């Protein structure tokens, strides 16, 4: 066979098609990885934002009895009530619809040392392509934590 004045052997015929097929497979795998990693990143970012919002809401669980019984003295931080902290976090989770937004959403822990609150949340992310390829619907568990403290601003 002759192409533009050059001799092409029969064994070289079809090599370009094989090369294009190989590049297409590599490109498909690359797109799969990018989409799955992007999905994981965005879900984790959303969970971190939810943990921040939960910690800020929980930090508003002020121990009013301790504030009003202190004789009017102003401290740098506001004392927190453990029950109010947990209730504020539950209210935030419900208001934000986190149990519907994330698969297998959990409040792992909410701890208060009386002055600050630490919230730890977790959820499961189902990756678009990996789950289709592996047949697994379980996904990957992600976690996020946030800490907040209510401080007193004095003029």
C-alpha positions in Angstrom: 0.0 0.0 0.0 1.2 3.5 -0.8 0.2 6.6 1.1 1.4 10.0 -0.3 4.5 8.5 -1.8 5.4 6.4 1.2 5.2 2.7 1.4 3.1 1.4 4.3 3.4 -2.3 5.2 0.3 -4.4 6.0 1.4 -5.0 9.6 1.3 -1.2 10.4 -2.3 -0.9 9.2 -4.7 -0.3 12.1 -2.0 0.9 14.6 -3.5 4.4 14.8 -6.9 2.9 15.8 -5.3 0.9 18.6 -3.5 4.0 19.8 -6.7 6.0 19.8 -8.5 3.3 21.7 -5.7 3.2 24.3 -5.9 7.0 24.7 -9.7 6.8 25.0 -9.4 4.3 27.9 -6.8 6.4 29.7 -9.0 9.5 29.3 -12.0 7.6 30.6 -10.1 6.5 33.7 -8.8 10.0 34.3 -12.3 11.5 34.0 -13.6 8.8 36.4 -10.9 9.6 39.0 -11.4 13.3 38.7 -15.2 13.1 39.1 -15.0 10.8 42.1 -12.3 12.8 43.9 -14.2 16.1 43.2 -17.4 14.5 44.6 -15.6 13.4 47.7 -14.0 16.8 48.2 -17.3 18.7 47.8 -19.1 16.4 50.2 -16.4 16.7 52.8 -16.4 20.5 52.4 -20.2 20.5 52.9 -19.8 18.3 56.0 -17.1 20.7 57.4 -19.5 23.6 56.9 -22.2 21.7 58.7 -19.9 21.0 61.6 -19.0 24.7 61.8 -22.6 25.7 61.8 -23.4 23.1 64.4 -20.5 24.2 66.7 -21.5 27.8 66.4 -25.2 27.0 67.2 -24.1 24.8 70.1 -21.8 27.5 71.5 -25.0 29.6 72.0 -26.1 27.2 74.7 -25.3 29.6 77.4 -25.7 28.6 81.1 -28.0 31.5 82.0 -28.1 30.5 85.7 -24.3 30.8 85.9 -24.2 34.1 84.1 -26.9 35.7 86.3 -25.6 34.3 89.5 -22.1 35.6 89.0 -23.0 38.9 90.5 -22.6 40.9 87.4 -18.9 40.2 86.8 -18.0 39.8 83.2 -15.5 37.0 82.2 -13.8 36.6 78.9 -15.9 33.6 78.0 -19.5 32.7 78.6 -20.2 29.6 80.6 -22.1 26.9 78.6 -24.8 24.5 79.8 -24.3 20.9 78.5 -28.0 20.2 77.9 -28.5 23.5 76.1 -25.4 22.8 74.0 -26.8 19.4 72.9 -30.3 20.8 72.3 -28.9 23.6 70.1 -26.9 21.2 68.1 -30.0 18.9 67.6 -32.0 22.0 66.5 -29.3 22.9 64.0 -29.1 19.4 62.5 -32.9 19.4 62.1 -33.1 22.9 60.7 -30.4 22.3 58.2 -31.8 18.9 57.1 -28.5 17.2 57.5 -30.0 13.7 57.9 -31.6 14.1 54.5 -28.6 15.9 52.9 -26.0 13.3 53.8 -26.1 9.5 53.5 -25.8 7.8 56.9 -25.3 11.1 58.7 -24.1 10.8 62.4 -23.3 13.2 65.2 -20.3 11.3 66.5 -19.8 13.5 69.5 -20.5 16.9 71.0 -18.3 17.8 74.0 -18.3 20.9 76.1 -15.7 21.9 78.7 -18.1 24.6 80.0 -16.5 27.3 77.8 -16.1 25.9 74.3 -17.9 23.2 72.2 -16.4 20.6 69.9 -18.7 18.9 67.4 -17.7 15.8 65.4 -19.9 14.7 62.5 -19.6 11.9 60.0 -21.4 10.8 56.8 -21.0 8.4 54.0 -20.2 9.5 50.4 -21.3 7.4 47.5 -18.9 8.0 44.7 -20.5 8.2 41.2 -18.1 5.9 39.3 -16.4 3.8 41.8 -19.7 2.4 43.1 -20.8 1.6 39.6 -17.6 -0.2 38.8 -17.2 -2.1 42.1 -20.9 -2.7 42.6 -20.6 -1.5 46.1 -23.2 0.9 47.5 -21.4 1.5 50.8 -19.3 4.5 49.8 -16.6 6.1 51.8 -17.1 7.5 55.4 -15.9 11.1 55.9 -15.6 13.0 59.1 -15.4 16.6 60.1 -15.0 18.4 63.4 -15.3 22.0 64.5 -14.8 24.0 67.8 -16.5 27.2 68.8 -16.4 29.4 71.8 -18.6 32.2 72.9 -16.6 35.2 74.0 -17.6 38.5 75.6 -16.7 41.6 73.7 -16.2 44.5 76.2 -16.4 48.0 74.9 
